[in-house]
Amino acid sequence: MTDTSTEPRLTSLSHGGGCGCKIAPGVLSKLLRGTGGFPVPEALIVGIETSDDAAVYKLNETQALVATTDFFMPIVDVPRDFGRIAATNAISDVYAMGATPILALAVVGMPINVLSHETISEILAGGGDACAAAGIPIAGGHTIDSVEPIYGLVVLGVVDPKLVKKNAEAQPGDRLVLGKPLGVGVMSAALKKGVLDAAGYEAMVASMTRLNAAGPELAALAGVHAITDVTGFGLAGHALEMARGAGCRLEIDWARVPLLPGALDLARAGVVTGASARNWMGYGADVALPHGVPGEVQSLLSDPQTSGGLLVACAPEAEAEVLEAFRRHGFAEAASIGRVGDRVPFPSLALV
C-alpha cells in the first residue's frame, strides 16, 4: 500500500471547491450569448432557456428522459467524502426535475503524478457509494490527467412528462419551502482556513451527502408548481432564476431560513468564500434588502451551496404536504421560508 500521508491536501490543489467553482452568473450569461440558433426539437421540453437544473426530452406520452452533468474540484480533504459529495450533487439535478435517476457516467480529471492511485480510487469509491444509495449504477465515464482534481457525474433519469417540475412555473401566492439549511460555502471556507471543528465538518458533510430523493414524491403532489435545487449561485441566485422564469417578485423571510450550526457566526467573523461576493456582483442589483441588514446575511444569501437543498414553490394548501414529504425523507430542517408575490415587469427577490 502506498503511503499517502505526504500527499498534499485535496483542497490545496484546487483554486475553488465544490459549487463555489462555478463561473459567476453575470459572466456566465455573457458567455452563453450567441450559443443558440439551432432549431429546438419539439420533444425537448426543457432546455437552456430558463437555466433549469437538467434537460428533459419527451420520449412518449408517459416517459421523458432527463439528462444533466455536474463536476467540480475538492471541497473537502477526505477523498471518499469528496467523491460522495460530488456524486450526490450531480444526482440532485435529476431529483429537482421530479425525476428518478437510472444511471450515471463518471467525469474524472486527476493530477495522476501528484495523487496516489489509492487516493484517486477512494474518490471514485465515494462516488460509487452515493450512486449505490440512489440505486443506480455508474455505467461508464471518461478520465483525463489534469492539473486540478475534478470529479462528477453525468446522470440520466426518467419522469412522466406531466410531472416535470421546471424552475419557472411558480404561481403568485405560492409558498416557498427549502429542504436543507444554508451555510455549506461558509463552512468549506472555514475548513480551508483550518477553523472548522469536527462537529462542523460532520454537519457540513452530512448535509452535502444527503440525497434530495424527495424530488419525485414532491413532483407528484398536485399543489407543487416549481422545484429547483440551491447550488453554486446560492439561495438568492436560484430564487431569482425562479422569479425570472415566473415573472414574479419572490419574498424570503430571513428569520425562517434554516442555517447549519455555526454558519452565522463564521460569516459574521468574515469567513466567507470568494464565490459569494462574485455571486452578489452578478445579481445583487435585483435583490432588495431591508435597511441595516448586516453583511453576514448578504453573504449567506449568496453563499454557494454544494449539494444544497430543493427549493419548492407550492400552493398554500399543499405546504403541509410538502413539509411532510421532506420529513419522510430525513429532512428535519426543511422550512417554509417565503412566498411568491405578484407578477411584475422586472422580476426580483426581496428579503422581508
C-alpha positions as CSV (number, residue, x, y, z in Angstrom):
1,M,0.0,0.0,0.0
2,T,1.3,3.5,-0.9
3,D,2.0,5.9,1.9
4,T,-0.5,8.8,1.3
5,S,0.5,10.8,4.5
6,T,2.8,13.0,2.5
7,E,0.3,13.9,-0.2
8,P,-1.0,17.4,-0.4
9,R,-4.4,18.2,0.9
10,L,-7.0,17.8,-1.8
11,T,-8.3,21.4,-1.2
12,S,-4.8,22.8,-1.6
13,L,-4.8,21.5,-5.2
14,S,-8.0,23.4,-6.2
15,H,-8.4,27.2,-6.7
16,G,-12.0,26.8,-5.6
17,G,-14.0,24.0,-4.1
18,G,-17.4,22.4,-4.8
19,C,-20.1,24.5,-6.4
20,G,-18.0,27.6,-5.5
21,C,-16.1,26.7,-8.6
22,K,-19.0,27.8,-10.8
23,I,-18.4,30.7,-13.2
24,A,-20.1,33.8,-11.8
25,P,-23.7,34.2,-13.0
26,G,-23.0,37.6,-14.7
27,V,-20.0,36.2,-16.6
28,L,-21.9,33.0,-17.5
29,S,-24.8,34.9,-19.1
30,K,-22.3,36.8,-21.3
31,L,-20.5,33.6,-22.3
32,L,-23.8,31.9,-23.3
33,R,-24.8,34.7,-25.6
34,G,-24.9,33.5,-29.2
35,T,-24.8,29.8,-28.3
36,G,-28.3,29.2,-29.5
37,G,-29.6,29.2,-33.1
38,F,-30.0,25.5,-33.5
39,P,-33.7,24.6,-34.1
40,V,-35.1,23.2,-30.9
41,P,-36.9,19.9,-31.4
42,E,-40.5,19.9,-30.1
43,A,-39.6,16.9,-27.9
44,L,-37.1,18.9,-25.9
45,I,-39.5,20.2,-23.3
46,V,-36.8,21.7,-21.0
47,G,-33.6,23.2,-22.5
48,I,-31.3,26.2,-21.6
49,E,-34.0,28.9,-21.8
50,T,-34.7,29.3,-18.0
51,S,-31.4,28.0,-16.6
52,D,-33.2,24.9,-15.3
53,D,-31.5,22.0,-13.5
54,A,-31.5,19.5,-16.3
55,A,-32.6,18.9,-19.9
56,V,-35.8,17.0,-20.4
57,Y,-36.5,15.1,-23.7
58,K,-40.0,13.7,-24.2
59,L,-39.9,10.1,-25.5
60,N,-43.6,9.3,-25.5
61,E,-46.8,10.3,-23.6
62,T,-45.7,8.7,-20.4
63,Q,-41.9,8.9,-20.4
64,A,-39.3,11.6,-20.7
65,L,-35.5,11.4,-20.4
66,V,-33.8,13.7,-18.0
67,A,-30.1,14.5,-18.5
68,T,-27.6,16.5,-16.5
69,T,-23.9,16.8,-15.7
70,D,-22.1,18.4,-12.8
71,F,-18.5,18.2,-11.6
72,F,-16.1,20.3,-9.6
73,M,-12.8,20.4,-7.6
74,P,-12.4,19.2,-4.0
75,I,-14.4,20.9,-1.2
76,V,-13.1,18.6,1.5
77,D,-9.8,16.7,2.0
78,V,-11.1,13.2,2.8
79,P,-11.1,11.6,-0.7
80,R,-14.1,9.3,-0.1
81,D,-16.2,12.3,1.2
82,F,-15.2,14.3,-1.8
83,G,-16.5,11.6,-4.2
84,R,-19.7,11.2,-2.2
85,I,-20.4,14.9,-2.2
86,A,-19.7,15.4,-5.9
87,A,-21.9,12.5,-6.9
88,T,-24.8,13.4,-4.6
89,N,-24.6,17.0,-6.0
90,A,-24.9,15.7,-9.6
91,I,-27.8,13.4,-8.9
92,S,-29.7,16.2,-7.3
93,D,-30.4,17.9,-10.6
94,V,-32.4,14.9,-11.7
95,Y,-34.4,14.9,-8.5
96,A,-35.0,18.6,-8.9
97,M,-36.9,17.9,-12.1
98,G,-39.1,15.4,-10.3
99,A,-37.4,12.5,-12.0
100,T,-36.0,9.2,-10.8
101,P,-32.3,8.6,-11.7
102,I,-31.5,5.5,-13.7
103,L,-27.7,5.6,-14.4
104,A,-24.6,7.7,-14.2
105,L,-21.3,8.2,-16.1
106,A,-18.2,9.4,-14.2
107,V,-16.4,12.6,-15.2
108,V,-12.8,12.3,-13.8
109,G,-9.8,14.6,-14.1
110,M,-6.9,13.9,-11.8
111,P,-3.3,15.0,-11.4
112,I,-2.0,11.5,-11.8
113,N,1.6,12.2,-10.7
114,V,0.5,14.2,-7.6
115,L,-2.1,12.0,-6.1
116,S,-1.7,8.3,-5.3
117,H,-3.7,5.7,-7.1
118,E,-5.2,4.8,-3.7
119,T,-6.4,8.4,-3.1
120,I,-8.0,8.6,-6.6
121,S,-9.6,5.2,-6.1
122,E,-11.1,6.4,-2.8
123,I,-12.6,9.4,-4.6
124,L,-14.2,7.1,-7.2
125,A,-15.4,4.8,-4.5
126,G,-17.1,7.7,-2.7
127,G,-19.0,8.4,-5.9
128,G,-20.0,4.8,-6.1
129,D,-21.3,5.0,-2.5
130,A,-23.6,7.9,-3.5
131,C,-24.8,6.1,-6.6
132,A,-25.5,2.9,-4.7
133,A,-27.6,4.9,-2.2
134,A,-29.6,6.3,-5.1
135,G,-30.0,2.8,-6.6
136,I,-28.1,3.5,-9.8
137,P,-25.0,2.1,-11.5
138,I,-22.0,4.0,-12.7
139,A,-22.2,2.6,-16.3
140,G,-19.1,4.3,-17.7
141,G,-17.4,7.6,-18.0
142,H,-14.2,9.4,-19.1
143,T,-10.9,10.2,-17.5
144,I,-8.1,12.8,-18.1
145,D,-4.8,13.7,-16.5
146,S,-5.5,17.3,-15.2
147,V,-3.7,19.9,-13.1
148,E,-6.5,20.1,-10.5
149,P,-8.6,17.1,-9.2
150,I,-12.0,17.1,-10.8
151,Y,-14.8,14.6,-10.2
152,G,-18.5,14.5,-11.0
153,L,-21.2,12.7,-13.0
154,V,-23.4,12.7,-16.0
155,V,-26.8,11.5,-14.7
156,L,-29.8,10.2,-16.6
157,G,-33.3,9.9,-15.2
158,V,-36.8,9.2,-16.3
159,V,-40.1,11.0,-15.5
160,D,-43.6,11.2,-16.7
161,P,-43.7,14.4,-18.8
162,K,-46.8,15.6,-17.0
163,L,-44.9,15.6,-13.7
164,V,-41.8,17.5,-14.8
165,K,-41.3,20.4,-12.4
166,K,-39.5,23.3,-14.1
167,N,-38.0,26.1,-12.0
168,A,-40.1,28.7,-14.0
169,E,-43.7,27.7,-13.1
170,A,-44.1,29.2,-9.7
171,Q,-47.5,30.9,-9.2
172,P,-48.4,34.2,-7.4
173,G,-49.4,33.3,-3.8
174,D,-47.2,30.1,-3.7
175,R,-45.3,29.3,-0.6
176,L,-41.5,28.7,-0.8
177,V,-40.2,25.6,1.1
178,L,-36.4,25.0,1.4
179,G,-35.2,21.4,2.1
180,K,-31.7,21.9,3.5
181,P,-30.1,24.6,5.7
182,L,-27.7,27.1,4.2
183,G,-24.0,27.6,5.1
184,V,-22.0,25.0,3.2
185,G,-19.9,27.6,1.4
186,V,-19.1,29.4,4.7
187,M,-18.2,26.2,6.4
188,S,-16.0,25.0,3.5
189,A,-14.1,28.3,3.7
190,A,-13.6,27.6,7.4
191,L,-12.3,24.2,6.6
192,K,-9.8,25.6,4.2
193,K,-8.7,28.2,6.8
194,G,-8.3,25.5,9.4
195,V,-11.0,26.9,11.8
196,L,-13.8,24.4,11.3
197,D,-14.2,22.0,14.2
198,A,-15.1,18.3,14.0
199,A,-18.8,18.8,14.7
200,G,-19.0,21.5,12.0
201,Y,-17.3,19.2,9.5
202,E,-19.7,16.4,10.3
203,A,-22.7,18.6,9.9
204,M,-21.4,20.0,6.6
205,V,-20.7,16.6,5.1
206,A,-24.0,15.1,6.3
207,S,-25.8,17.9,4.5
208,M,-23.9,17.6,1.3
209,T,-24.2,13.8,1.1
210,R,-28.0,13.7,1.8
211,L,-29.7,12.8,-1.5
212,N,-32.6,15.0,-2.5
213,A,-34.6,11.9,-3.1
214,A,-37.9,13.6,-2.1
215,G,-38.0,15.1,-5.6
216,P,-40.2,12.6,-7.3
217,E,-42.7,12.5,-4.4
218,L,-42.8,16.3,-4.3
219,A,-43.4,16.4,-8.1
220,A,-46.4,14.1,-7.8
221,L,-48.2,16.5,-5.4
222,A,-50.9,18.4,-7.2
223,G,-50.1,21.7,-5.4
224,V,-46.4,21.7,-6.3
225,H,-45.7,24.1,-9.2
226,A,-42.0,24.5,-9.4
227,I,-38.8,22.9,-8.0
228,T,-35.1,23.8,-8.2
229,D,-32.1,22.9,-6.2
230,V,-30.0,25.6,-4.5
231,T,-26.4,25.1,-5.5
232,G,-23.5,27.3,-6.7
233,F,-25.4,30.6,-7.1
234,G,-26.7,30.5,-3.6
235,L,-30.3,30.8,-2.3
236,A,-30.6,34.3,-3.8
237,G,-29.3,33.3,-7.2
238,H,-31.5,30.3,-7.6
239,A,-34.6,32.0,-6.2
240,L,-34.0,34.8,-8.7
241,E,-34.0,32.2,-11.5
242,M,-37.4,31.0,-10.2
243,A,-38.6,34.6,-10.0
244,R,-37.5,35.5,-13.6
245,G,-39.0,32.3,-15.0
246,A,-42.3,33.0,-13.4
247,G,-42.2,36.8,-14.0
248,C,-42.8,37.4,-10.3
249,R,-41.3,39.0,-7.2
250,L,-40.3,36.5,-4.6
251,E,-40.1,37.3,-0.9
252,I,-38.0,35.5,1.6
253,D,-38.4,35.8,5.4
254,W,-34.8,35.6,6.6
255,A,-35.8,34.7,10.2
256,R,-37.3,31.4,8.8
257,V,-34.3,30.3,6.7
258,P,-32.6,27.3,8.3
259,L,-28.8,27.5,8.7
260,L,-26.1,25.0,9.5
261,P,-24.9,25.2,13.1
262,G,-22.2,27.8,13.4
263,A,-22.6,29.1,9.9
264,L,-23.9,32.5,11.0
265,D,-21.1,33.1,13.5
266,L,-18.5,32.1,10.9
267,A,-20.0,34.5,8.3
268,R,-20.1,37.2,11.0
269,A,-16.4,36.7,11.5
270,G,-15.8,37.2,7.8
271,V,-15.2,33.5,7.0
272,V,-16.8,33.5,3.5
273,T,-16.0,32.3,0.0
274,G,-14.9,34.5,-2.9
275,A,-17.7,33.0,-4.8
276,S,-20.2,34.6,-2.5
277,A,-19.0,38.0,-3.5
278,R,-18.9,37.1,-7.2
279,N,-22.4,35.8,-7.0
280,W,-23.6,39.1,-5.4
281,M,-21.9,41.2,-8.1
282,G,-23.8,39.2,-10.7
283,Y,-27.3,39.6,-9.3
284,G,-27.3,41.8,-6.2
285,A,-28.9,44.7,-8.0
286,D,-32.1,42.5,-8.3
287,V,-32.2,41.7,-4.6
288,A,-33.9,44.2,-2.2
289,L,-32.5,44.1,1.3
290,P,-34.1,45.9,4.3
291,H,-32.2,48.9,5.6
292,G,-29.5,47.9,8.1
293,V,-29.2,44.2,7.1
294,P,-25.8,43.0,8.4
295,G,-23.2,41.9,5.9
296,E,-23.2,38.3,7.1
297,V,-26.9,37.9,5.9
298,Q,-26.0,39.1,2.4
299,S,-23.0,36.7,2.4
300,L,-25.2,33.7,3.4
301,L,-27.9,34.6,0.8
302,S,-25.2,34.4,-1.9
303,D,-23.3,31.6,-0.3
304,P,-22.6,28.8,-2.8
305,Q,-24.3,25.6,-1.7
306,T,-22.6,22.5,-2.8
307,S,-25.3,19.7,-3.0
308,G,-27.8,22.1,-1.5
309,G,-31.5,21.6,-0.8
310,L,-34.5,21.6,-3.0
311,L,-36.5,24.9,-3.2
312,V,-40.2,24.2,-3.8
313,A,-43.0,26.6,-4.8
314,C,-46.3,25.2,-3.9
315,A,-49.9,26.3,-3.3
316,P,-50.6,27.3,0.3
317,E,-52.9,24.4,0.8
318,A,-50.0,22.0,-0.2
319,E,-47.4,23.4,2.2
320,A,-48.1,20.9,4.9
321,E,-47.9,18.0,2.5
322,V,-44.6,19.3,1.1
323,L,-43.1,19.6,4.6
324,E,-44.3,16.1,5.5
325,A,-42.7,14.7,2.3
326,F,-39.4,16.3,3.2
327,R,-39.6,14.9,6.8
328,R,-40.3,11.4,5.4
329,H,-37.0,11.6,3.5
330,G,-35.0,12.7,6.5
331,F,-35.0,16.5,6.0
332,A,-35.9,17.5,9.5
333,E,-34.7,21.1,8.9
334,A,-37.0,21.7,5.9
335,A,-38.8,25.0,6.4
336,S,-41.3,27.4,4.8
337,I,-39.2,30.5,4.1
338,G,-41.3,32.8,2.0
339,R,-43.8,33.4,-0.8
340,V,-44.2,34.2,-4.4
341,G,-45.6,37.7,-4.9
342,D,-47.4,39.3,-7.8
343,R,-46.3,39.2,-11.4
344,V,-44.1,42.3,-12.1
345,P,-42.4,43.8,-15.2
346,F,-38.9,43.3,-13.5
347,P,-38.8,40.1,-11.6
348,S,-36.8,40.4,-8.4
349,L,-36.2,39.0,-4.9
350,A,-36.9,40.7,-1.6
351,L,-35.8,39.9,1.9
352,V,-38.5,40.7,4.4
